[in-house]
Amino acid sequence: MSLHKYFRLKGIEPGRVVTQQFGTIDFREKIPLETLKQLFAAGFPYLELTKEGEKRLAPKQ
C-alpha cells in the first residue's frame, strides 16, 4: 500500500501500529513525510521506498 509517493507499507495491513519514536500511528491516515523519513531512517521494518523514493531519498554513492 502506498503511503506517499516515496514510501509504501510492506508486510502489514494498514492500521494502528505502536512505534518506539512516535507512539501509535494509524497508517490508514495521512502521515507527514518527515515522520515517514524518520521511521525509515530508524529501520522501521514495515516501510520501503518506492521507485520515486529511491531516486529522491536513497543515499548517493
C-alpha positions in Angstrom: 0.0 0.0 0.0 1.4 3.4 -1.0 1.6 5.9 1.9 3.3 8.6 0.0 4.9 8.8 -3.4 8.2 7.9 -1.7 7.1 5.2 0.6 4.8 2.1 0.7 3.8 -0.1 3.6 5.0 -3.7 3.4 4.3 -6.8 5.5 1.3 -5.5 7.4 -2.2 -4.3 6.7 -2.9 -0.5 7.1 -3.9 0.2 10.6 -2.7 1.3 14.0 0.9 0.4 14.9 2.8 1.3 18.1 6.3 2.8 17.2 9.1 3.5 19.6 9.7 7.0 18.2 6.2 8.3 17.7 3.9 6.1 19.8 0.7 4.9 18.0 0.5 5.8 14.3 -2.6 4.9 12.2 -1.4 4.0 8.7 -4.9 4.4 7.4 -4.5 8.2 7.8 -2.1 10.7 6.1 1.3 10.7 7.8 3.7 13.6 7.3 6.6 12.9 5.0 9.1 13.9 7.8 7.7 11.2 10.1 7.9 8.6 7.4 11.5 9.6 6.6 12.5 9.4 10.3 10.8 6.0 10.7 12.6 4.7 7.6 15.9 6.0 8.7 15.5 4.3 12.1 14.9 1.0 10.4 11.1 0.7 10.8 10.6 -2.8 9.2 7.2 -2.0 7.5 8.3 0.8 5.2 10.0 0.5 1.9 11.0 3.1 -0.7 9.0 3.3 -4.0 11.0 3.8 -7.2 10.5 7.6 -6.9 11.6 7.4 -3.2 14.8 5.5 -4.3 15.6 8.3 -6.7 14.9 11.1 -4.2 15.8 9.7 -0.8 18.3 6.9 -1.2 21.9 7.8 -0.2 24.0 8.9 -3.1 27.1 6.7 -3.7 
